[in-house]
């Protein structure tokens, strides 16, 4: 349904060109948009015209026109005057509003189709039939981006995203909840994941500067058929969730870069608790003091290199060795041994995941 403001803008533009006053009414005679300052009570005239078989009619100094959408009468257009010129202006205005109705209906239908496609609400045969009817290509490369805004119903962010991709007629922008804007983007044959990351960066930068909105952007994998778009959406959704747990300081997260965090995210909590209990004998790795934790994290950052870690921590090599020996005595894990280091790293991530899931329960 076209908003009254769009109808008003349309007839304002036509009046500016033709100098003819116009009025758009519903089928009950209620005024929706008008360039007339004073409109006589015309409800009876409109109803009589609606019931008549005529598509246009002159009534009390006005040209009346019917505006249809798929053979369904939607609006009545009034043009002030009874001359042939007024008749032509009225016909053009009615035709333009009819085209607007068709365009907005198609846009609504496309938006509805994309939402149902993302949420897996369509049968395979319906996907292809509706895509064909809506003139949407079924065998092009696409990827799904999710833009999570800090505030719910962030209209500024939504409009900014629409403006960024307004020239890309084959891209779709929609939303399935209050905080997430979804971009289903067509991907050219020569575009790679590096290009997708650049697009995500443009979105983050534009929203930060123009919409003054802090956002997180995630994206799934590139798919080749329309039926696989929902998979890319689910991947982007998982990337957003996993990013909050393991990459909280990152604005952009790709599903393909989630690594082991993706596996941990899918583990049941009882299994996680059992793993931590078995590895640390009932203790938790996040119970270590700040100095020990910073040492561990820096050691991992430097790929278990003792010399480089001690240099970056501004401590003597022997001091670092002492800390690692102390950690080995308390946990039974020697971080200088690759297998033990992997076990400890996974344990830290599992604890992070457990804390996040427990925070959601509250």
C-alpha positions in Angstrom: 0.0 0.0 0.0 1.3 3.4 -1.0 1.6 5.9 1.9 -0.4 9.1 1.8 2.8 11.1 1.8 3.9 9.4 -1.5 0.5 10.1 -3.0 0.8 13.7 -1.9 4.2 14.1 -3.4 3.0 12.6 -6.7 0.1 15.0 -7.1 2.1 18.0 -5.9 4.6 17.2 -8.6 1.9 16.9 -11.2 0.3 20.2 -10.1 3.7 21.9 -10.4 3.8 20.8 -14.1 0.2 21.1 -15.2 -1.3 23.8 -12.8 -4.2 21.4 -12.2 -5.6 20.7 -8.7 -5.9 17.0 -7.9 -7.3 14.9 -5.1 -6.9 11.2 -4.3 -9.6 9.5 -2.3 -10.4 6.0 -1.1 -13.5 4.2 -2.4 -15.5 5.5 0.6 -14.8 9.2 -0.3 -12.1 9.8 2.4 -9.4 12.2 1.2 -5.9 10.6 1.2 -3.9 13.4 -0.6 -5.0 16.7 -2.2 -3.7 20.0 -3.6 -7.2 21.6 -3.1 -7.5 23.9 -0.1 -11.2 23.4 0.3 -12.9 20.2 -0.8 -16.7 20.0 -0.9 -18.4 17.0 0.7 -18.1 14.5 -2.1 -18.6 11.2 -0.3 -22.0 10.6 -2.0 -20.6 11.5 -5.4 -17.6 9.1 -4.9 -19.8 6.2 -3.9 -22.2 6.8 -6.8 -19.2 6.8 -9.1 -17.7 3.7 -7.6 -21.0 1.9 -8.1 -21.2 3.0 -11.8 -19.7 1.1 -14.6 -17.9 4.2 -15.9 -14.1 4.5 -15.6 -14.3 8.3 -15.8 -17.0 10.8 -15.2 -17.7 14.6 -14.9 -19.4 15.4 -11.6 -20.1 18.9 -10.3 -17.1 20.6 -11.9 -14.6 17.8 -11.4 -13.3 15.0 -13.5 -13.5 11.6 -11.7 -11.2 8.7 -12.5 -11.0 5.1 -11.2 -7.5 3.8 -10.3 -7.2 0.0 -10.4 -4.6 -2.5 -9.1 -4.9 -6.0 -10.7 -8.5 -5.2 -11.7 -9.3 -4.2 -8.1 -10.6 -0.6 -7.6 -8.2 1.0 -5.1 -8.5 4.8 -5.4 -10.6 7.6 -6.9 -8.8 10.5 -8.5 -10.5 14.0 -8.8 -9.1 16.6 -11.2 -10.6 20.1 -10.9 -12.2 21.3 -14.1 -14.2 20.0 -17.0 -12.0 20.8 -20.0 -10.3 18.3 -22.3 -7.0 19.4 -20.9 -8.2 18.6 -17.4 -9.3 15.2 -18.6 -5.9 14.5 -20.1 -4.1 15.6 -16.9 -6.5 13.4 -14.8 -5.8 10.4 -17.1 -2.1 10.8 -16.8 -2.3 11.2 -13.0 -4.5 8.1 -12.7 -2.1 6.1 -14.8 0.9 7.3 -12.8 -0.7 6.3 -9.5 -1.7 2.9 -11.0 2.0 2.4 -11.9 3.0 3.4 -8.4 0.6 0.8 -6.9 2.1 -1.9 -9.1 5.6 -1.0 -8.2 5.0 -0.9 -4.5 3.1 -4.1 -4.6 6.0 -5.8 -6.4 8.4 -4.4 -3.9 6.3 -5.6 -1.0 5.9 -9.0 -2.6 9.7 -9.2 -3.2 10.4 -8.2 0.4 7.9 -10.8 1.7 9.5 -13.5 -0.6 13.0 -12.7 0.6 11.9 -12.9 4.3 10.3 -16.3 3.8 13.3 -17.5 1.8 15.7 -16.5 4.6 13.5 -18.2 7.3 13.1 -21.4 5.3 9.3 -20.9 5.1 9.0 -21.9 1.4 8.9 -25.3 -0.4 11.5 -25.8 -3.1 8.9 -25.6 -5.9 7.5 -22.4 -4.4 10.9 -20.8 -4.3 11.4 -21.1 -8.0 7.8 -20.4 -9.0 7.7 -17.2 -7.0 11.2 -16.1 -8.0 10.1 -16.4 -11.7 6.9 -14.5 -11.1 8.9 -11.7 -9.3 11.6 -11.6 -12.0 14.3 -12.6 -9.5 17.3 -14.6 -11.0 17.6 -18.0 -9.4 21.1 -19.1 -10.5 23.3 -16.1 -9.6 25.9 -16.0 -6.8 24.7 -14.3 -3.6 25.8 -13.8 0.0 23.9 -12.7 3.1 25.1 -9.9 5.4 23.6 -9.2 8.8 24.0 -5.7 10.2 23.2 -5.7 13.9 22.4 -2.2 15.3 22.8 -1.1 18.9 19.3 0.2 19.1 16.1 -1.5 18.0 14.3 -0.1 14.9 17.2 2.1 13.9 15.6 3.8 10.9 18.6 5.9 10.3 20.8 2.9 9.9 18.3 1.2 7.6 18.0 4.2 5.3 21.8 4.5 5.2 22.2 0.9 4.1 19.5 1.4 1.5 21.3 4.5 0.2 24.6 2.6 0.0 23.0 -0.1 -2.2 20.3 2.0 -3.9 21.9 1.6 -7.3 22.2 -2.2 -7.0 18.7 -3.2 -8.1 19.4 -6.9 -7.7 20.4 -6.6 -4.0 17.7 -7.0 -1.4 17.5 -5.2 2.0 15.0 -6.4 4.6 14.6 -7.3 8.3 13.2 -10.2 10.2 13.6 -8.8 13.7 14.0 -5.4 15.5 17.8 -5.1 15.6 19.1 -6.8 12.5 19.2 -5.4 9.0 19.7 -8.1 6.3 21.4 -7.5 3.0 21.1 -10.2 0.4 23.8 -9.2 -2.1 24.5 -10.4 -5.6 28.1 -11.4 -6.0 29.9 -11.0 -9.4 31.9 -13.9 -10.8 35.2 -12.1 -10.1 34.4 -11.1 -6.5 36.0 -12.9 -3.6 35.7 -13.0 0.2 38.2 -10.1 0.4 35.7 -8.0 -1.6 32.9 -9.1 0.8 35.1 -7.9 3.7 35.6 -4.6 2.0 31.9 -4.2 1.6 31.3 -5.0 5.3 33.9 -2.3 6.2 32.1 0.3 4.0 28.9 -0.5 5.8 30.5 -0.1 9.3 32.3 3.1 8.4 29.2 4.7 6.7 26.9 3.8 9.6 29.4 5.1 12.1 29.8 8.4 10.4 26.4 9.1 8.7 23.9 7.3 10.9 26.0 7.7 14.1 25.2 4.1 14.8 27.6 1.5 16.2 27.1 -1.8 14.4 28.4 -5.3 14.0 28.4 -6.9 10.5 28.6 -10.6 9.8 28.3 -12.5 6.5 27.9 -16.1 5.5 29.4 -18.0 2.5 28.8 -17.3 -1.2 26.0 -19.5 -2.6 25.2 -20.2 -6.2 21.5 -20.8 -6.2 18.5 -19.0 -4.7 17.5 -22.1 -2.7 20.8 -21.8 -0.7 20.3 -18.2 0.4 18.8 -19.4 3.7 22.0 -21.3 4.4 24.1 -18.2 3.9 21.7 -16.4 6.3 22.1 -19.1 9.0 25.9 -18.9 8.6 25.8 -15.1 9.0 23.6 -15.5 12.1 26.0 -18.0 13.6 29.0 -15.7 12.8 27.3 -12.9 14.6 26.7 -15.0 17.7 30.1 -16.6 17.7 31.7 -13.2 17.2 30.1 -11.9 20.3 31.7 -14.7 22.4 35.2 -15.1 20.9 35.8 -11.9 18.9 34.1 -9.2 21.0 36.4 -6.5 19.8 35.8 -7.2 16.1 33.2 -5.2 14.1 33.3 -7.6 11.1 33.1 -11.3 11.3 32.9 -13.8 8.5 31.6 -17.3 8.9 34.6 -18.7 7.0 36.9 -17.2 9.7 35.2 -18.6 12.8 37.7 -21.4 13.2 37.3 -23.6 16.2 34.9 -21.2 17.8 32.2 -22.5 15.4 32.6 -26.0 16.7 32.6 -25.0 20.4 29.4 -22.9 19.8 27.6 -26.1 18.8 28.6 -28.1 21.8 25.9 -28.8 24.5 26.7 -27.2 27.9 26.8 -30.4 29.9 29.6 -31.7 27.6 31.5 -28.4 28.1 31.2 -28.7 31.8 32.4 -32.3 31.7 35.4 -31.3 29.6 36.5 -28.5 32.0 36.0 -30.8 35.0 38.2 -33.5 33.5 41.0 -31.3 32.2 41.3 -29.0 35.3 40.0 -31.3 38.0 37.1 -29.1 38.9 38.9 -25.8 38.6 38.3 -23.3 35.8 41.1 -21.7 33.8 39.6 -18.2 34.3 40.3 -18.5 38.0 44.0 -17.7 37.4 45.3 -14.3 38.3 45.5 -11.5 35.8 49.3 -11.8 35.5 49.0 -15.6 34.6 46.2 -15.0 32.1 48.0 -12.2 30.3 51.1 -14.4 30.1 49.1 -17.2 28.6 47.3 -15.0 26.1 50.6 -13.4 25.0 52.3 -16.8 24.7 49.5 -17.9 22.4 49.6 -14.7 20.4 53.3 -15.3 19.7 52.8 -18.9 18.6 54.4 -20.4 21.7 57.6 -18.5 21.2 59.3 -18.0 24.6 61.8 -15.3 23.5 59.3 -13.1 21.7 56.7 -13.4 24.5 59.2 -12.4 27.2 60.3 -9.5 25.0 56.7 -8.2 24.6 55.9 -8.7 28.3 59.1 -6.8 29.2 60.2 -9.7 31.5 63.3 -11.9 31.5 63.1 -15.2 29.6 63.7 -17.1 32.9 60.8 -15.3 34.5 58.5 -16.5 31.7 59.9 -20.0 32.0 59.2 -19.9 35.8 55.6 -18.8 35.2 55.1 -21.6 32.6 56.5 -24.2 35.0 54.3 -22.9 37.8 51.2 -23.3 35.5 52.3 -26.8 34.6 52.4 -27.8 38.2 48.9 -26.5 38.9 47.2 -27.8 35.8 49.4 -30.6 34.5 49.6 -28.9 31.1 52.9 -27.6 29.7 52.1 -24.8 27.2 55.4 -25.3 25.5 54.1 -28.6 24.3 51.8 -28.1 21.3 49.2 -30.7 22.3 48.9 -29.2 25.8 48.8 -25.7 24.4 45.8 -26.7 22.1 44.0 -28.3 25.1 44.5 -25.2 27.2 43.4 -22.8 24.4 40.2 -24.8 23.7 39.5 -24.9 27.4 39.7 -21.0 27.6 37.3 -20.8 24.7 34.9 -23.3 26.2 34.8 -21.3 29.5 34.1 -18.1 27.5 31.3 -19.9 25.7 29.8 -21.3 28.9 29.8 -17.8 30.5 28.1 -16.3 27.5 25.4 -18.9 27.4 24.8 -18.6 31.2 24.5 -14.8 30.8 21.7 -15.3 28.3 19.7 -17.3 30.8 19.5 -14.3 33.0 
